[in-house]
């Protein structure tokens, strides 16, 4: 079983918050479009917010090297 600790949940909550904030901005930009288009944006945002934390636990972490100057 994966090591589920508090930082994993904090990271998942942060990622979900960023996804939902971006979804809100896209939905606000589409305020004059059809309701079905805005609904699609919200559905995709919510599904993504639910799937990304599960995938971050299941998939290996990406370690990106940080170049210090």
Biopython code that builds the backbone (N, CA, C, O; Angstrom):
import numpy as np
from Bio.PDB.StructureBuilder import StructureBuilder

atoms = [
    (1, "UNK", "N", (0.842, -1.186, 0.000)),
    (1, "UNK", "CA", (0.000, 0.000, 0.000)),
    (1, "UNK", "C", (0.880, 1.239, 0.000)),
    (1, "UNK", "O", (1.947, 1.255, 0.614)),
    (2, "UNK", "N", (0.431, 2.263, -0.685)),
    (2, "UNK", "CA", (1.200, 3.502, -0.792)),
    (2, "UNK", "C", (1.268, 4.203, 0.556)),
    (2, "UNK", "O", (0.378, 4.062, 1.395)),
    (3, "UNK", "N", (2.316, 4.941, 0.739)),
    (3, "UNK", "CA", (2.503, 5.701, 1.961)),
    (3, "UNK", "C", (1.625, 6.953, 1.910)),
    (3, "UNK", "O", (1.991, 7.948, 1.283)),
    (4, "UNK", "N", (0.483, 6.900, 2.561)),
    (4, "UNK", "CA", (-0.449, 8.028, 2.572)),
    (4, "UNK", "C", (-0.273, 8.795, 3.869)),
    (4, "UNK", "O", (-0.641, 8.320, 4.943)),
    (5, "UNK", "N", (0.285, 9.969, 3.757)),
    (5, "UNK", "CA", (0.497, 10.797, 4.927)),
    (5, "UNK", "C", (-0.086, 12.176, 4.672)),
    (5, "UNK", "O", (-0.645, 12.436, 3.607)),
    (6, "UNK", "N", (0.043, 13.041, 5.634)),
    (6, "UNK", "CA", (-0.521, 14.381, 5.535)),
    (6, "UNK", "C", (0.016, 15.172, 4.347)),
    (6, "UNK", "O", (-0.778, 15.831, 3.676)),
    (7, "UNK", "N", (1.316, 15.147, 4.045)),
    (7, "UNK", "CA", (1.785, 15.921, 2.879)),
    (7, "UNK", "C", (1.154, 15.479, 1.561)),
    (7, "UNK", "O", (0.971, 16.303, 0.665)),
    (8, "UNK", "N", (0.821, 14.204, 1.426)),
    (8, "UNK", "CA", (0.171, 13.730, 0.206)),
    (8, "UNK", "C", (-1.195, 14.384, 0.067)),
    (8, "UNK", "O", (-1.576, 14.805, -1.025)),
    (9, "UNK", "N", (-1.922, 14.470, 1.156)),
    (9, "UNK", "CA", (-3.248, 15.085, 1.111)),
    (9, "UNK", "C", (-3.166, 16.595, 0.911)),
    (9, "UNK", "O", (-4.015, 17.178, 0.237)),
    (10, "UNK", "N", (-2.166, 17.221, 1.484)),
    (10, "UNK", "CA", (-1.988, 18.663, 1.297)),
    (10, "UNK", "C", (-1.634, 18.962, -0.154)),
    (10, "UNK", "O", (-2.149, 19.912, -0.744)),
    (11, "UNK", "N", (-0.745, 18.138, -0.732)),
    (11, "UNK", "CA", (-0.382, 18.313, -2.131)),
    (11, "UNK", "C", (-1.586, 18.082, -3.043)),
    (11, "UNK", "O", (-1.773, 18.803, -4.023)),
    (12, "UNK", "N", (-2.402, 17.076, -2.722)),
    (12, "UNK", "CA", (-3.595, 16.804, -3.524)),
    (12, "UNK", "C", (-4.589, 17.959, -3.433)),
    (12, "UNK", "O", (-5.200, 18.336, -4.433)),
    (13, "UNK", "N", (-4.749, 18.513, -2.251)),
    (13, "UNK", "CA", (-5.665, 19.640, -2.082)),
    (13, "UNK", "C", (-5.155, 20.875, -2.833)),
    (13, "UNK", "O", (-5.946, 21.626, -3.404)),
    (14, "UNK", "N", (-3.852, 21.079, -2.831)),
    (14, "UNK", "CA", (-3.280, 22.223, -3.552)),
    (14, "UNK", "C", (-3.475, 22.058, -5.057)),
    (14, "UNK", "O", (-3.849, 23.010, -5.741)),
    (15, "UNK", "N", (-3.225, 20.867, -5.569)),
    (15, "UNK", "CA", (-3.408, 20.633, -7.002)),
    (15, "UNK", "C", (-4.875, 20.785, -7.393)),
    (15, "UNK", "O", (-5.183, 21.388, -8.421)),
    (16, "UNK", "N", (-5.775, 20.247, -6.588)),
    (16, "UNK", "CA", (-7.199, 20.370, -6.887)),
    (16, "UNK", "C", (-7.625, 21.833, -6.851)),
    (16, "UNK", "O", (-8.450, 22.255, -7.661)),
    (17, "UNK", "N", (-7.083, 22.602, -5.935)),
    (17, "UNK", "CA", (-7.422, 24.030, -5.857)),
    (17, "UNK", "C", (-6.966, 24.778, -7.099)),
    (17, "UNK", "O", (-7.689, 25.629, -7.617)),
    (18, "UNK", "N", (-5.771, 24.465, -7.577)),
    (18, "UNK", "CA", (-5.265, 25.121, -8.785)),
    (18, "UNK", "C", (-6.126, 24.739, -9.989)),
    (18, "UNK", "O", (-6.461, 25.592, -10.810)),
    (19, "UNK", "N", (-6.480, 23.470, -10.092)),
    (19, "UNK", "CA", (-7.316, 23.006, -11.202)),
    (19, "UNK", "C", (-8.680, 23.684, -11.172)),
    (19, "UNK", "O", (-9.170, 24.139, -12.205)),
    (20, "UNK", "N", (-9.291, 23.752, -9.999)),
    (20, "UNK", "CA", (-10.618, 24.365, -9.905)),
    (20, "UNK", "C", (-10.558, 25.879, -10.120)),
    (20, "UNK", "O", (-11.501, 26.462, -10.655)),
    (21, "UNK", "N", (-9.469, 26.515, -9.713)),
    (21, "UNK", "CA", (-9.321, 27.952, -9.984)),
    (21, "UNK", "C", (-9.197, 28.201, -11.483)),
    (21, "UNK", "O", (-9.796, 29.136, -12.016)),
    (22, "UNK", "N", (-8.420, 27.363, -12.155)),
    (22, "UNK", "CA", (-8.292, 27.500, -13.611)),
    (22, "UNK", "C", (-9.621, 27.223, -14.299)),
    (22, "UNK", "O", (-9.965, 27.880, -15.282)),
    (23, "UNK", "N", (-10.362, 26.261, -13.789)),
    (23, "UNK", "CA", (-11.682, 25.956, -14.343)),
    (23, "UNK", "C", (-12.619, 27.150, -14.175)),
    (23, "UNK", "O", (-13.369, 27.488, -15.090)),
    (24, "UNK", "N", (-12.575, 27.776, -13.026)),
    (24, "UNK", "CA", (-13.402, 28.957, -12.803)),
    (24, "UNK", "C", (-13.060, 30.102, -13.734)),
    (24, "UNK", "O", (-13.949, 30.808, -14.210)),
    (25, "UNK", "N", (-11.771, 30.291, -13.998)),
    (25, "UNK", "CA", (-11.363, 31.347, -14.933)),
    (25, "UNK", "C", (-11.838, 31.056, -16.348)),
    (25, "UNK", "O", (-12.290, 31.957, -17.056)),
    (26, "UNK", "N", (-11.734, 29.793, -16.759)),
    (26, "UNK", "CA", (-12.202, 29.425, -18.099)),
    (26, "UNK", "C", (-13.714, 29.584, -18.179)),
    (26, "UNK", "O", (-14.230, 30.086, -19.178)),
    (27, "UNK", "N", (-14.425, 29.167, -17.151)),
    (27, "UNK", "CA", (-15.884, 29.308, -17.150)),
    (27, "UNK", "C", (-16.293, 30.779, -17.159)),
    (27, "UNK", "O", (-17.280, 31.145, -17.798)),
    (28, "UNK", "N", (-15.544, 31.619, -16.457)),
    (28, "UNK", "CA", (-15.847, 33.050, -16.472)),
    (28, "UNK", "C", (-15.587, 33.657, -17.846)),
    (28, "UNK", "O", (-16.311, 34.549, -18.286)),
    (29, "UNK", "N", (-14.551, 33.167, -18.516)),
    (29, "UNK", "CA", (-14.263, 33.658, -19.857)),
    (29, "UNK", "C", (-15.344, 33.230, -20.850)),
    (29, "UNK", "O", (-15.549, 33.885, -21.872)),
    (30, "UNK", "N", (-16.020, 32.151, -20.552)),
    (30, "UNK", "CA", (-17.065, 31.629, -21.431)),
    (30, "UNK", "C", (-18.468, 32.054, -20.985)),
    (30, "UNK", "O", (-19.449, 31.391, -21.321)),
    (31, "UNK", "N", (-18.570, 33.137, -20.241)),
    (31, "UNK", "CA", (-19.870, 33.507, -19.674)),
    (31, "UNK", "C", (-20.927, 33.838, -20.723)),
    (31, "UNK", "O", (-22.122, 33.750, -20.442)),
    (32, "UNK", "N", (-20.510, 34.213, -21.909)),
    (32, "UNK", "CA", (-21.473, 34.523, -22.970)),
    (32, "UNK", "C", (-21.721, 33.346, -23.902)),
    (32, "UNK", "O", (-22.515, 33.451, -24.837)),
    (33, "UNK", "N", (-21.052, 32.238, -23.656)),
    (33, "UNK", "CA", (-21.279, 31.056, -24.496)),
    (33, "UNK", "C", (-22.451, 30.255, -23.926)),
    (33, "UNK", "O", (-23.072, 30.653, -22.941)),
    (34, "UNK", "N", (-22.731, 29.145, -24.549)),
    (34, "UNK", "CA", (-23.904, 28.361, -24.145)),
    (34, "UNK", "C", (-23.687, 27.718, -22.773)),
    (34, "UNK", "O", (-22.557, 27.514, -22.330)),
    (35, "UNK", "N", (-24.783, 27.413, -22.134)),
    (35, "UNK", "CA", (-24.721, 26.770, -20.824)),
    (35, "UNK", "C", (-24.098, 25.381, -20.927)),
    (35, "UNK", "O", (-23.426, 24.929, -20.000)),
    (36, "UNK", "N", (-24.318, 24.713, -22.044)),
    (36, "UNK", "CA", (-23.734, 23.382, -22.192)),
    (36, "UNK", "C", (-22.209, 23.453, -22.292)),
    (36, "UNK", "O", (-21.526, 22.548, -21.814)),
    (37, "UNK", "N", (-21.670, 24.493, -22.893)),
    (37, "UNK", "CA", (-20.214, 24.654, -22.967)),
    (37, "UNK", "C", (-19.632, 24.922, -21.583)),
    (37, "UNK", "O", (-18.606, 24.351, -21.216)),
    (38, "UNK", "N", (-20.281, 25.783, -20.824)),
    (38, "UNK", "CA", (-19.820, 26.052, -19.453)),
    (38, "UNK", "C", (-19.961, 24.818, -18.581)),
    (38, "UNK", "O", (-19.108, 24.565, -17.730)),
    (39, "UNK", "N", (-21.014, 24.050, -18.774)),
    (39, "UNK", "CA", (-21.208, 22.817, -18.018)),
    (39, "UNK", "C", (-20.101, 21.822, -18.333)),
    (39, "UNK", "O", (-19.577, 21.165, -17.434)),
    (40, "UNK", "N", (-19.744, 21.712, -19.606)),
    (40, "UNK", "CA", (-18.656, 20.815, -20.003)),
    (40, "UNK", "C", (-17.346, 21.219, -19.342)),
    (40, "UNK", "O", (-16.588, 20.362, -18.887)),
    (41, "UNK", "N", (-17.077, 22.518, -19.287)),
    (41, "UNK", "CA", (-15.856, 22.995, -18.648)),
    (41, "UNK", "C", (-15.838, 22.613, -17.172)),
    (41, "UNK", "O", (-14.819, 22.143, -16.666)),
    (42, "UNK", "N", (-16.950, 22.809, -16.483)),
    (42, "UNK", "CA", (-17.007, 22.469, -15.060)),
    (42, "UNK", "C", (-16.917, 20.971, -14.825)),
    (42, "UNK", "O", (-16.257, 20.532, -13.882)),
    (43, "UNK", "N", (-17.565, 20.186, -15.662)),
    (43, "UNK", "CA", (-17.485, 18.730, -15.506)),
    (43, "UNK", "C", (-16.048, 18.256, -15.709)),
    (43, "UNK", "O", (-15.541, 17.454, -14.924)),
    (44, "UNK", "N", (-15.394, 18.747, -16.755)),
    (44, "UNK", "CA", (-14.004, 18.355, -17.000)),
    (44, "UNK", "C", (-13.093, 18.807, -15.856)),
    (44, "UNK", "O", (-12.187, 18.072, -15.463)),
    (45, "UNK", "N", (-13.323, 19.996, -15.326)),
    (45, "UNK", "CA", (-12.524, 20.474, -14.206)),
    (45, "UNK", "C", (-12.706, 19.641, -12.956)),
    (45, "UNK", "O", (-11.735, 19.320, -12.271)),
    (46, "UNK", "N", (-13.957, 19.285, -12.653)),
    (46, "UNK", "CA", (-14.213, 18.476, -11.465)),
    (46, "UNK", "C", (-13.669, 17.061, -11.597)),
    (46, "UNK", "O", (-13.117, 16.511, -10.644)),
    (47, "UNK", "N", (-13.824, 16.475, -12.776)),
    (47, "UNK", "CA", (-13.285, 15.123, -12.994)),
    (47, "UNK", "C", (-11.764, 15.145, -12.899)),
    (47, "UNK", "O", (-11.162, 14.251, -12.303)),
    (48, "UNK", "N", (-11.150, 16.153, -13.477)),
    (48, "UNK", "CA", (-9.692, 16.274, -13.407)),
    (48, "UNK", "C", (-9.233, 16.465, -11.964)),
    (48, "UNK", "O", (-8.240, 15.872, -11.542)),
    (49, "UNK", "N", (-9.954, 17.290, -11.209)),
    (49, "UNK", "CA", (-9.597, 17.516, -9.809)),
    (49, "UNK", "C", (-9.722, 16.235, -8.986)),
    (49, "UNK", "O", (-9.001, 16.062, -8.003)),
    (50, "UNK", "N", (-10.617, 15.349, -9.371)),
    (50, "UNK", "CA", (-10.762, 14.078, -8.656)),
    (50, "UNK", "C", (-9.738, 13.038, -9.105)),
    (50, "UNK", "O", (-9.314, 12.209, -8.300)),
    (51, "UNK", "N", (-9.341, 13.066, -10.356)),
    (51, "UNK", "CA", (-8.446, 12.039, -10.898)),
    (51, "UNK", "C", (-6.975, 12.335, -10.611)),
    (51, "UNK", "O", (-6.208, 11.412, -10.336)),
    (52, "UNK", "N", (-6.573, 13.589, -10.669)),
    (52, "UNK", "CA", (-5.161, 13.945, -10.518)),
    (52, "UNK", "C", (-4.586, 13.498, -9.171)),
    (52, "UNK", "O", (-3.487, 12.943, -9.166)),
    (53, "UNK", "N", (-5.247, 13.698, -8.038)),
    (53, "UNK", "CA", (-4.663, 13.206, -6.778)),
    (53, "UNK", "C", (-4.528, 11.678, -6.742)),
    (53, "UNK", "O", (-3.559, 11.160, -6.188)),
    (54, "UNK", "N", (-5.471, 10.969, -7.315)),
    (54, "UNK", "CA", (-5.366, 9.513, -7.344)),
    (54, "UNK", "C", (-4.198, 9.076, -8.215)),
    (54, "UNK", "O", (-3.478, 8.139, -7.869)),
    (55, "UNK", "N", (-4.010, 9.749, -9.336)),
    (55, "UNK", "CA", (-2.889, 9.414, -10.211)),
    (55, "UNK", "C", (-1.547, 9.798, -9.592)),
    (55, "UNK", "O", (-0.544, 9.123, -9.823)),
    (56, "UNK", "N", (-1.519, 10.859, -8.819)),
    (56, "UNK", "CA", (-0.256, 11.260, -8.199)),
    (56, "UNK", "C", (0.192, 10.247, -7.149)),
    (56, "UNK", "O", (1.387, 10.124, -6.882)),
    (57, "UNK", "N", (-0.746, 9.527, -6.557)),
    (57, "UNK", "CA", (-0.392, 8.477, -5.601)),
    (57, "UNK", "C", (0.039, 7.221, -6.349)),
    (57, "UNK", "O", (0.971, 6.537, -5.925)),
    (58, "UNK", "N", (-0.624, 6.913, -7.451)),
    (58, "UNK", "CA", (-0.378, 5.673, -8.170)),
    (58, "UNK", "C", (0.856, 5.743, -9.069)),
    (58, "UNK", "O", (1.558, 4.744, -9.229)),
    (59, "UNK", "N", (1.127, 6.896, -9.648)),
    (59, "UNK", "CA", (2.238, 7.024, -10.588)),
    (59, "UNK", "C", (3.504, 7.464, -9.871)),
    (59, "UNK", "O", (3.433, 8.075, -8.805)),
    (60, "UNK", "N", (4.664, 7.157, -10.449)),
    (60, "UNK", "CA", (5.918, 7.601, -9.811)),
    (60, "UNK", "C", (6.067, 9.112, -9.877)),
    (60, "UNK", "O", (5.531, 9.772, -10.767)),
    (61, "UNK", "N", (6.805, 9.638, -8.917)),
    (61, "UNK", "CA", (7.030, 11.087, -8.859)),
    (61, "UNK", "C", (8.045, 11.507, -9.913)),
    (61, "UNK", "O", (8.965, 10.757, -10.241)),
    (62, "UNK", "N", (7.866, 12.706, -10.434)),
    (62, "UNK", "CA", (8.825, 13.287, -11.363)),
    (62, "UNK", "C", (9.789, 14.135, -10.554)),
    (62, "UNK", "O", (9.374, 15.026, -9.813)),
    (63, "UNK", "N", (11.046, 13.861, -10.696)),
    (63, "UNK", "CA", (12.061, 14.662, -10.025)),
    (63, "UNK", "C", (12.711, 15.548, -11.075)),
    (63, "UNK", "O", (13.487, 15.067, -11.901)),
    (64, "UNK", "N", (12.402, 16.825, -11.048)),
    (64, "UNK", "CA", (12.969, 17.761, -11.997)),
    (64, "UNK", "C", (14.173, 18.442, -11.357)),
    (64, "UNK", "O", (14.063, 18.994, -10.262)),
    (65, "UNK", "N", (15.323, 18.407, -12.031)),
    (65, "UNK", "CA", (16.502, 19.063, -11.455)),
    (65, "UNK", "C", (16.342, 20.577, -11.471)),
    (65, "UNK", "O", (15.899, 21.159, -12.461)),
    (66, "UNK", "N", (16.703, 21.188, -10.383)),
    (66, "UNK", "CA", (16.648, 22.643, -10.260)),
    (66, "UNK", "C", (18.065, 23.164, -10.406)),
    (66, "UNK", "O", (18.966, 22.789, -9.655)),
    (67, "UNK", "N", (18.243, 24.025, -11.374)),
    (67, "UNK", "CA", (19.575, 24.573, -11.636)),
    (67, "UNK", "C", (19.768, 25.789, -10.728)),
    (67, "UNK", "O", (18.982, 26.736, -10.755)),
    (68, "UNK", "N", (20.825, 25.740, -9.930)),
    (68, "UNK", "CA", (21.155, 26.874, -9.059)),
    (68, "UNK", "C", (22.321, 27.625, -9.666)),
    (68, "UNK", "O", (23.346, 27.042, -10.018)),
    (69, "UNK", "N", (22.144, 28.915, -9.780)),
    (69, "UNK", "CA", (23.194, 29.748, -10.380)),
    (69, "UNK", "C", (24.003, 30.410, -9.299)),
    (69, "UNK", "O", (24.938, 31.155, -9.595)),
]
sb = StructureBuilder()
sb.init_structure("model")
sb.init_model(0)
sb.init_chain("A")
sb.init_seg("    ")
for serial, (resi, resn, name, xyz) in enumerate(atoms, 1):
    if name == "N":
        sb.init_residue(resn, " ", resi, " ")
    sb.init_atom(name, np.array(xyz, "f"), 0.0, 1.0, " ", f" {name:<3s}", serial, name[0])
structure = sb.get_structure()
